[in-house]
Every structure is written in C-alpha cells, then in structure tokens.
Amino acid sequence: MGRVRTNIIVVDRNCWCLFDTGARNTYVVKNIASLLPSIELDKPEPVALGGRIYQVKKECHLSCLVEGLPVRTHARVLEEIGTDEEGKRIEILLGALAMQEWGIRPIPDKEQLDMTNYPKEFVEFIG
C-alpha cells in the first residue's frame, strides 16, 4: 500500500490530500464539497473507512490541480475523513481508481508523487 500526503488545489484553495492506494474510491469532506457540483444519492451508501462506517448521502465532481496538472473524478462526500499521522486534517482522500485513471503513482519513501504516466491524451478504441 502506498500513501503520500500533499496539498492540491481545488477552486483556488490549497487542500490537504492523502493519496492512498489502499482506498479504492475518492472522498472529500463536506466543506470542500460545498465548493463543487454535487448530487444527493437516492439512498445512503454505507462506506467503511479508517475503521468506521459512514453513510454517504452525497457525491461531487472533484476538479483539482495535482502538481499543476488537472485531475477530474467523482468523490463521495463525508463529514470528516480523519487526520494524518501528524494530526493534520485530511480534506481529500484520492483513491486508487482515480490515481490509476490519471497515471498518478505515490512514492511513499520520498513522500512524493510520480506524475510521469499522466495522460497526454485519452485514446479510446472502437471495435
């Protein structure tokens, strides 16, 4: 499992983000989600995260800059995600699916992100 913490930019605001390959999905805290286009879910979805069960009632469209590069994905909205090892409040948890889509690879030993696989274009094949 790889985890890296760094600031990303959401709507001209620095947000503390945990890039966590151990999490499948992406999560955003409520106050950040309030800046983004959101939808209410038809019914709450239970999510187990950090040893707790949450009832997710809303999703949002997360558009952000990671190391100056645009990244867009959907995120589940939570009241709180938790704090990192140093007690700093995590505002966004970027999960494995989004990292895979955008070619982001955490390098935990260096507390850095490898963006060399960031897509220059998306190529889809029609069969």
Secondary structure, DSSP 8 states (H G I E B T S, - for coil): --EEEEEEEETTEEEEEEEETT-SS-EEEHHHHTTS-EEEEEEEEEEEETTEEEEEEEEEEEEEEETTEEEEEEEEEES---B-TTS-B--EEE-HHHHHHTT-EEEGGGTEEE-TT--SS------
